[in-house]
Amino acid sequence: LTKITGTPFKGCSSLVLKATQKTKPSGWSTSWYSGCDIYIYDCNNSVIKDGIGYTIKNNEAVVVAAKKSLLNANIEREIQINGTNYLVTEIASKVGNKNSSITSLVIPNSVKSIAENAFGGCVTLKNLTIYGGAIGENAFSQCTSLQTLILNNGITNIGNYAFWECASLDAVVIPSTVASIGLRAFSECPGLNSITIPKSVEIIGEKAIQGGSAVVYCEVSSKPSKWSNDWLYKANSTIIWDYKNNSLDENGYVIVTVGGVKYGLKNGIAVVKQQSANLSGEIVIASEVEYNSKTFKVTTIGKDAFYHCEKITSIIVPEGV
């Protein structure tokens, strides 16, 4: 078969297309597969299992496709192709890009690299667990429903824009095997409440955290020389250096969350800090906050405290503020 024109499979949403060709022939339309559920090249050396397509590369297996109808995806650590078991070590570019069905994804520790745009724009993805590999550029950017992100030891690098515009993301703990975080990796994540950065991270790119209000817990006691001067850019975030031995931010506040609302505590006074954009419904500001057997009176709502909190329907403000 040397020629396919247009989109002959348009509307065939349950169709599985398998091509014996290793790559797209020049005479095939660039969107020849449009409308199908999944397509895969080199089908004689490939397999589709539980909605995920795998193929052989350098005596290892690569994830090369995912069904558009896929809901819950668990990448195999090892896959059998033509009677031989292959370790799954790579996720190719745009495997699940803009998939609008997937809600959860688990990536095993056998994976060494997750290519650019692998699952970018998956607007229904809510839960993501990664056990290993280098996370490529835009790999999970614009996954706007992503709430739970579990990153495990074995991950080595987080690429540029990796989680850019993941608006629903709540908390991130960077594992101690990560050496670098790329530019804008967690930029435009207004729902981010906290991010923890271990001392293993030697490099952080420009605007890695931007536009949010997260509490940033840093294991190091001051900014390393290879962290960009603008690593935390235009964010009303709070930095707590040496967080394992210190509970105070740079302005001497202890940061606590009570009833979903974030407060800064100092000298017997509590200040309402900038909140996560994920706050919703009716919000009740406390009149007092208890911490370490001490009472802090709420007197101030800080600048931009509820900026971008579009899901809040009402706020109850106590006397004394």
N, C-alpha and C positions, 0 to 999 in steps of 0.2 A: 504494500500500500504506500503510494508516494504522494498522494494528495488528499487533504481534507480541507474543505472550504467552509467559512462561516462558523456557525454554532449548531451543528446537526443534532446534538443531544440536549438542546435547550428544553427545560421542563421535565427532564428525566431525573427527578430528585432522588430516586432510590437506586439509580444505576451505578454499578461498579465497573469502571473502565480499566482494562489491562492491556498495555501495549508491549509487544515483544522488543520494540526498538529501545535502545539504551537512552536515547535523548530524542527530543522532538525533531523530526525530519524537516528540512527547509520548506517543503511543499505543504506542510500542515499549518493551518490557521493558528495564530498565537492563542486563540481562545477555543480551540477545537473541543476541549473537555467541558466547556461551560454548561452548567445545568445538571451535571452528574453529582453523585454523592461523594465519590472518591475516584481518583485516577492514579495509575502507577505505571512507570516505564520499567523496562527490563523485567517483565513479569516472570520469566523463567528462572530468575535468580532473586525473586522477591516473594514476600508473603504479606497478607493482610490478616491481622489478628485483633479481635475486639475493637475494630474500627480504626486501627493504626497500621500504616503501611511501612514495612521494613525492607531494605535491600542490602546486598553485600558490597562492602568497600574495603579494600586492603585487609581482607580476612577478618573484618569486623562488621557489625551491623549498624546501619544508619536509619533513623526514622525519616522517611521522605514524604509521608502523606498522612492525612487524618480525615475521617468522614465528616462532612458538613453537619450530619445529623447526630454526631457524637455528643453525649451528655457528660459522662464521667470517664476520664481517660487515665489509665495507669500504664505508663510506658514500661515495657518488659525490660528486665535486667539482662536476660539472655533469651534469644529467639532461635527456633529451629527453621532452617531453610534448606530444602532438598536433603533432609536427613542429617544435616550437620548443625550443631549448636554454635551460635555466634554471640559474642558479648556485644551489647548495645552501647556504643560509645559516643554517638553524635546525634544531634537533632538538626536537620537541615533547615535552611532558610525558608520562611513562609509556609511551613508545614501546616499550621493551623491559623494562619493570618486571617483576621476578620471573621473567624468562625463565630456565628451568632447563636449557637446551641450549647456549647460546652459550659459546664458550671464548675467542674473540679478537675484538677490535673495533678498527677504525682510523677515526678522524674527521679529515677533511681541513681544510686551513687556510682554506677558503672559509666554514666555519661560524663565525658570529658569536656564537651563543648555544646553550647546551645547557640545556634547561629542567629544572625540578625533577623529581626521580624518573625521569629519562629511562631509566636502566638500573639503578636501585637494586634490590638484592636478587637480582642475577643470580649465584647461588651457584656456578655453574660457570665464570664468566669468570676466566681466568687471565692474559691478556695484553691490555693496553689502551694504545693510542698515540693521543695527541691533538695535532693540529697547530695548533689555533686556537680562539678563542672564549672567552666567559665561561662558566664551569662553574657551573651552578645548584645550588640547595639539594638535598641528598640525591641528587644526580645519579648517584653510584656508591656510595652507602652500602650497607653490608652485603653487598658482593661478597666473601664470605669466602674465596674461593679466589684472589683477585687477587694475583699475585706480582710481575709485571713491569708497571710503570707508567712510560711514557715521555711526558713533558710537553715540548712544543717551544715555541720562541719564536712568539708570535702569541696565546698564551693571555693574557687580560687580568686575570681575577679567578677566584678559587676560592671558591665559595660555602659557606655554613653547612652543616655535616655532609656535605660533598661526598664524602669518603672515610671517613666514620665506620664503625667496626667492620669495616674491611677487614683482618681478622686475619692474613692471610698476606703482606701487603705487606712487602717487604724494604727497598727504598731509594727515596728520592724526591729528585729534583733539580728545584727550582722554577725555571722559566725567567726570564730577566731582563726579560721583558715583563709579568710579573705585578705588579700594584699592591697587591692586597689578598688576604688569606686569612681566610675567615670563621670564626666560632666553631665549635669542635669539628670543624673540617675534617678533621683527621687524629687525632681522638680514638678511644681504644679500638682502637689498632692495635698489639697487643703484640709482633708480629713485626718491627716496624720497626727496622732496624739503623742507618739514617742518613737525615738529611734536610738538604738544602742550601738555604739561603734567601739570595737575592741582595739587594743594596742597593736594588733597585727596589721592594721590598715596603715600602710606607709604613704599612699597617694590618694588624694581626693581631688577630683576635677572641679572646674568652675561651675558654680550654681548647682552643685550636686543636690542640695536641699534649697528649695526656693518657694517663697510664697505661702508657706504654711505657718503653723503655730506650735509645732512639736517641741516637746522637751527632748533635748539631745544629750544623751548620756555618753560621755567620752571616757574611756579607760585611761588615756594619757592625761597628764596634768596641764599641758598647754599644746597649742597648735604645732604639729610637726612641720618641718621646713618644706616638705613636698605636698602639703595640703595647699590648695589654691587659697589665695587671700580672700577670694569670693566664694569659698566652698559653701558658706551659708549666706545666701543672697536674698535681700529684701524679704526676709522672713521674720515674723515676730516670735521667733523661737527662743527658747531658754536653754542655755548651755550649762551643763554641770560637768566640770572637769574632774578627773580622778574620782569618778562616781563611786567606786568601791570603797573609798576611804573618806568621802565628802558628800554631804547632802545639800549643800548650798549652791545656788546659781551665782553668776558673776556679780549680781547685785545684792547678794546676801539673803535671798529668799529661799525658803523650803517650798517645794512645789508639791501640792497634794490634789487629789481629785475626790470630790464628795458629791454623790448624786449625779455623777456625770459632768459636773462643773469643776473647772480647774481654778485653783486659788494659789496665790503666793503668800507665804506666812513670814512675818518678821516683826519683832518688838511688840507682840501682842495684837497686831493688826493683820487682817486678811484682805487681800486685794484680788478681785476677780480678774484673772489673766485672759489673754486671747484664747478663744475656744476652738475646738475642732469644728469644721464645717459639717460634720456628720451628726451633730446634735439635732434632735428633732422633737416635735411635740411641745408640751408645756415644760418650761424650765423654771425651777424654784431656786432662787439664790438664798443660801443659808444666812441666818443672822449671825451665827457663830460657827467656828470650825474648831473641833477638838483634835489636838495632835500631841502625842507624847505627854499625856496628862496635863496639857496646857490648853487654855481657851484663847482663841484669836477672834476678835470682833470684826465682822465684815463691815468696812466703812467706805470702800472705793470700788467702782467698776472701772477698770483700766481702759486706756485708749484702744479702740478697735477690738474690744473684748468679744463682740459678737459679729464681727465683720465676716461676711460671706456665709452666715448661718441661715441659709434660705429655707431650711426644713423646720425651723422653730416656728410654732404657732402663737405662743404667748410666753411672757417672762414675768414672774412674780418677784418684785424687788422689796426687801424688808425695810422696816424703819431703821434708821441709823446709817443708811448708805448716803 
